[in-house]
């Protein structure tokens, strides 16, 4: 009896499982049918879901950008030591700013005063360059006409630093300010190609000229200034290493992003992570350029307006001319030629015309010896043999104009010297890194105490050049000039060698051959200026 009951139980359980499977199959069919009906009812459900996912990703990015814009200054978006979202070149520049630039700022704050103010400007200039590098890492190289606009924030920072130095020439820290002002153009390496590294080194050398003065003044009295010098020079050394690694042949732009333009760059600078605040608005426009003013004056000149009005008359311009009869023509009347002129008009009474204005003596100008920006102006000096320029800088030039019977001495190292429209003028200088040029002058004597690579003589009568032992490799370039002599030191005296003024040219069958004619060497050279 038990067996039958057990057997019956198993049978009922098996039937129940079969029914459950059938019900499950029916449920699956029902669900599939329902889903098909739902998809049929909402055919764009899948597309809407994709749009929602894209919106969620966009919102996430905006939240990250919003968080980045509220970071404190100096925070470059680092999370757990990793600078996310920027190119390796930008990350390396961040290390330079957080390292050497921050150290320089720290040392400058110790010295305080003008040095601290100047250093804050330098830090701001580096922040502007960091923003530019970030933009370059995300965009392709722009058109040339857009580059100047993109570089404007950096150039304004550089100009601000140099202007601060010029306005504080009486500062006790003037050598500090000069070191920074002369070398800060190194930030313009982003516009230099193919080798921006050597350009930065050249600017660093310009700073060394002044930092050596700082070391001379403070190395035995205040070591804080010595530390300041080291921290500042280290910036440019590290920048050279950075350029060599990431921008060897010039600034590296992105290869995949859109082409940079003024509008797109500004959007990146305003939304980029860890960027400094946008630069202040540009200063109000300055006075019009000198050439523009002259052009406006000429355009508004009444005499010029009257001239153009007469020319525009066309054929009517001849209506005011008087008819000349045959008896008034000189070539038909020998008597008129004998008397030296025409006979008076029979119809009009001859009245003497107004006398021509007498020539006024040339206006006498006040003599000038002053530094204007980077240029020393020496003008209208007469009978002065005590003219001296002693405080020179590597990037300065000297322009000597219309000086006579005078002598000028330039000490130190200078970029270039120009002598224009001078007579009986003497020049003594130590070192020139560029060129010394003599133009439209007469009876010039020049003595080189140090080195000069090139001397140019143009449209000049009489020029004597005394070279030093260190300047024997100097190149002399001359054109349309005469009486030029080069004096070479030999055995404690000078030996004179004339520069050829005459040349002979012959055709050798294939080309012209030009050679200077021989000139006898003077046995009694003039005495040097010193």
BELDASUL-V91584 format. One record per helix or strand. SS is the DSSP state (H for helix, E for strand). FROM is the first residue (numbers start at 1). LEN is the number of residues. If there is no record, write none. Layout:
SS/FROM/LEN, SS/FROM/LEN
This chain:
H/2/40, H/45/25, E/78/2, E/82/2, H/88/24, H/113/26, E/140/1, H/144/24, H/174/18, H/196/23, H/223/24, E/259/1, H/262/10, H/290/10, H/302/10, H/314/5, H/326/3, H/330/3, H/334/6, E/368/5, E/375/5, E/382/1, E/387/3, E/397/5, E/404/11, E/416/5, E/423/17, E/442/7, E/452/7, E/461/6, H/469/3, E/475/5, E/482/9, E/493/6, E/503/5, E/512/5
